[in-house]
Amino acid sequence: SLRGSWRLRCGNGSVSLRAEVPGCVHTALLCRGLIQDPYYRFNDVMYRWISLDNWTYSRTFKTPFDVRKWQKVNLVFKGVDTVAQILLNNVTLGRTDNMFNRYSFDITNVIQEVNFVEVRFLSAISYAAEQSRYHRAHSIPPVCPPPVQKGECHVNFIRKEQCSFSWDWGPSFPTQGIWKDVRIEAYNHYHLIYFSTTPFFVKSAQQWYLEVESIFDVVGSKPIAGLVTVNIPKLQTQQMFSVKLQPGEGSIVLLVNINKSADVEAWWPNGHGRQTGYNMTTTFMMETGCQIEKFSKVYFRTVELVQEPIPGSPGLSFYFRINGLPIFIKGSNWIPADSFQDRVTYDTLRLLLKSAADANMNALRVWGGGVYEQDEFYDICDEIGIMIWQDFMFACALYPTNQNYLESVRAEVSHQVRRLKSHPSIILWSGNNENEAAIASNWFSIPYPDIGLYIKEYVTLYVKNIREIVLGEDKSRPFVASSPTNGLESVKEGWLSQNPYDTHYGDTHFYDYSSDCWNWTVYPKTRFASEYGFQSWPSFSTIEKVSSPEDWSYTSNFSLHRQHHEDGNIQMLQEIGRHFKLPQSPDPVKQFKHMIYLTQVMQAQCIKAETEFYRSSQSEIINGEGHTMGALYWQLNDIWQAPSWASLEYGGKWKLLHYFAQNFFAPLLPVAYEDKGMLHIYGISDLHEDHKLTLRVVVHAWSSLEPVCTLAKEGVTVKAQSAVPIYNESISDLLERCRNCTRKSCVITFCLMGEDGLQSPMNYYFLSSLKDAVGLEKTQLSASVSQQDDVYIFVLQTTAIAPFVTLDVGSIKGRFSDNGFLMTEKKKMVVFYPWEPTSVEELERSLILISLLDVV
């Protein structure tokens, strides 16, 4: 490996420094103290010069072996970001122009005992602009991002992380660097490049098979014969194959029959079973006498995307069956965890993904404007049961289809599918993000006579190239061309449907910042909600790290600069103003902190309402709509410290939304909504068996911790993997039954309880806006902290009912068991799970306790 220390210099040589590989120019400059934190204040704009320069990485290395003993020596780059000329000993080996490709250069005749390797980068910004100028045939929109994003232009002309030129939640840092491993590979006779395993279950024979594919480079002009042994001890499966490797690059596919008497445990998503994997050893013994032993983990699971007619509804279903079982997809959308990929460590990924699983998620969509994630990302998902909807890296734009571009994309797709297809966590390949919709809704105002050309190019790229390669490489998973799409209906309409947002087919993306988000009737009763969301600000402790005191107001230049979504800060104010009183504190910093708190309350409450609507629509068809089988809100994580749609802040801290997600994605949940004066409660279950439960409905007056009235309905059947109505009552009857209650003076809480401690989270329903609530009084909140083994116990006490009680321990890393809750009892215990060592004293010192009535 050539990891480690390289030299780095700018275009004219005036800046020269030591740089780590894997890495990029920005982190190298930061590491050597030549720039400040790029995320600090306005540095994204101040440091534009870095991306506009052309940087060169170089180093010398001694060859660690006798060159003459090897028939072939390659210099292999796992990832180059992005446009570069590669030289060894002043000989140009080739050029790179795709961040998502693996590049291998034959250096057999160039390598010496001591070598000088150079990677001469070209600014991604200049390259993209130049490519766009070369493309004279017709324009490929969009040319530039909206000004509010403070980004760079023509990102669709370069095969690079699309959001690195800015997005509506992220900065523009078009990096240059060797972002993955680089190494020398020397071999005789033959060399294994890719190795993958894909399971298949044959129903008629009731048997599992494993397709083992190996891609080799064979040196020389003669085929090489030999034996391959595949051994899975736990499944009493061992098989031997005679193989012949042809000269050049080629693949062999072996079909392994899993012993029928072995008890194969399938891989299940989080919340549905275990994530069992089996150790497998594959040994290649070739006649040339050298042996390769490959150790891998294999998993057994099947996936189907079911698109079939539904009785009583026009259109088709759109849901996933895993191991034959329909699974409701619960989760979010993943974006790159940092602008500088070399900072994304295993621990960063583990923390974010574990937080997703801890919030009862079973799936994430790896969104098409970022990167194909690193191997560890998918390894962790395999291990904790997070299913992955995998986009190819094309987003919110049209793309060129000239020969060079298509060749580069074909290499990218085939590399990524080969690299990733063994992961059971990946359940779907998807061609792009929103590009079908971009053409169908004509986002880029293309003149009507020209649209045909763009449709043709769309089909060329996603169907004739990407889809063709995916189907050739991987027959074990479904493929859709875009998201949102109408699935098979889009295919029928020539891969471009008239309305990709049609609720009767495929998936939908839905955003609405002007309606009341508590009102469920504004949400689409879709088959699958793959994007929806609302913004909020990250907590003060997160913002504080990248700002200075003059920035700490909602209307400061900094607050405007950080907001990359047009009118985003105003939209949040409007959404808050519908249901809450806006803070009026004369102290600007206090007012800013209260605003942050309210944006998080608003975001959590909005997405709770929307997600509960999607989950309760899974078993019914109303006016031809329903059977919703997926809810992936936008978005899980943040790329920097700024207002965004995320539920996890940069650094991993949970926003209130993430705590709410833990409840609204719970495996067992009662959900209330109101329709024409009637209160309906649904019982939602992801459990595999029916349960007889008790529904407890408690009505409180805002003014008292003593309930006004309590109702326990016993013998309520909540059906396995469905959403069924379990209770309804007219609101007027309910208010009469609970005397002295009005819509403004009372609140309803409810939960499901069963035997063996089976219990849903406590849920609630507000009968009016909280700004109109009568009887709510400011409470004395207090907390005592104690340590118990490696967690901390917070015992909270209140003197009155308190909505949205929030514990914040600043920048101490960790998470609470619950947060942002409605406190209707005098005492509540909350657990703090630290992610790094802390102490009772430190927690007490940092704790800020706040509830809705503290906002003045």
Helices and strands as residue ranges (DSSP letters): E 4-9, E 16-21, H 25-31, H 43-46, H 48-52, E 56-62, G 67-69, E 72-77, E 84-88, E 91-96, E 103-106, E 114-121, H 124-134, G 147-149, G 155-157, G 162-164, E 165-167, E 170-172, E 182-187, E 190-202, E 207-218, E 224-232, G 233-235, E 237-245, E 248-257, E 278-286, E 291-298, E 303-306, E 319-322, E 325-327, E 329-334, G 341-343, H 346-358, E 363-366, H 375-384, E 387-391, H 403-420, E 426-430, H 435-440, G 448-450, H 451-459, I 460-467, H 468-473, E 479-480, H 488-492, E 508-510, G 520-522, E 529-532, H 540-544, G 549-551, H 557-562, H 568-579, H 588-616, E 621-622, E 625-626, E 630-633, H 656-664, E 668-675, E 678-685, E 691-701, E 707-718, E 722-730, H 731-737, E 746-753, E 763-766, G 770-772, E 782-788, E 791-797, E 802-808, E 814-816, E 821-823, E 827-834, H 840-846, E 848-850, G 852-854
